[in-house]
């Protein structure tokens, strides 16, 4: 049975929110090190972090909400030994 679109949208939004938060929290230490050692400007770091956060969050959220393919438990004609 399938969820109504309202519940699917809410589930996707919650998953996106959680993954965005986790990805941002994980990228903050790396961004601070890059900024502190003057490896990249703060604007460049922000641009890269936004792209990485969007890509990671979308890939996790979409993958977790795509319905898995239905595979039969056994192929037809298969015997159990």
N, C-alpha and C positions, 0 to 999 in steps of 0.2 A: 504494500500500500504506500502511496506517495504522500508526502507532506503537502499541505496547502502552500501556495506561493508566499503568503505572509510569513509563515514559519521558516520557510527556506531562506527568505530574504533576511529575516532576523538572525538566523543561524550564521549566515554568511557574514553579516555585519559584525556580529560578536567575534567570529573567528578572525576577521580582518583586524578588528580593534586589538585583540590579544596579540596577534602576530606582529602588528606594527609596533606595539609597545615593547615586545620582546626584542625585536630587531633594533629598534632605536636604543634600548638599554644596552644591548651588546655592542653597538657601534660607537657609543659615547667614549669609552676608554681609548679606542683606536683613534678616534678623531682628536681627542685631547693630546695624545702623544704626537700625532702629525702636526698639530698646531703648536705645541710647546717647543718642539725641536725645529720649528720653522721649515718643515718639509713641504707644506702646502698652505695656501692662504685659507682663511676661514670661509670665504665665499666658495672656493673650489671644494673644500671639505663638505660644506653643506650641500652643494650640488650633487656630489658623488653619493653622499649618505642618503639623500632623497631618492635617487635612482635605485640604490641597493635595497633600501627599505621597501620601496614599491615592488620591485621584482621579487624579493624573497616573500613578502606578505601575500602577493597575488598567487605566486606559485604554490605556496602552502594552502591557502584558502581554496583556490580552484581545485587542486588535487583532492582535498578532503571533501569537497562537495560534488564531485563527479561520481555518478553512479558506477559501481564496478560492473564489469561485464558478467553476464550470467553464464556460468559454465555448469553443465550437468555433472553430477557426482561421478558418474561412470559413463563411459562411451557405450553406445548401444552394441550389444553383442559381447561385451566384456564379461568374462567369468571370474568369479572369486576362487582362488586356489586354497 
